Amino acid sequence: MCGIFGGASNIPFTERDWLKRGSAVIKHRGPDAHGEWWSSDKQVGLAHRRLSIVDLSSQGHQPMADNEDNCRLIFNGELYNHGELRKELISMGCKFRSTSDSEVLLNSYIVWGTDCLKRFNGMFSFAIFDSKKQHIFFARDRSGEKPLFYHKDGSSIYFASELKALFEIPSLRKKINWKSLDSYLPLGYVPGEACILEGFSKLAPGMA
């Protein structure tokens, strides 16, 4: 289990302490290492809490950059077929600095773009910021084993492995979604993409 947290906006974030606070809230998801990164224009911030399983070295730390420093990855989960993908990517000229499945995921995106999802066998939620394309790509595994919550408005998007990390963003209102509460009381959970709070959602399984 790892934890991811981040946000992106059309304008620079003037207040950025929320990234550190939100990361601290989900420390229990990844006690082995943590990292934070801001784009040079301060429009994208990413944080990661790591539970080291595949490649215990510092080479597997995140947010992870590709060899050209064009993309940054934060990843929660495991790719079961990372060995096969690594061999295929090496045959295509990719160079690896670690033995982590995180770097396999990142290089898969660089080679195949968003179609990389079709090749993944695993449990995951992740986000990749592509500075060349100036967009952020996040996705969740088909079974929905790894969670990903998000809040989107006209100028910004925030996302996290746990909803409470998003509570550290002062500009976001925390208001109960009564329709979701009606579902939660008899079921014990909120189904589908809905969330217990208005304006917040869960990324559907298998979606990007």
Summary of the structure (lengths in Angstrom):
residues: 208
radius of gyration: 16.8
end to end distance: 20.2
largest distance: 53.7
contacts: 662
relative contact order: 0.17
helix: 28%
strand: 29%
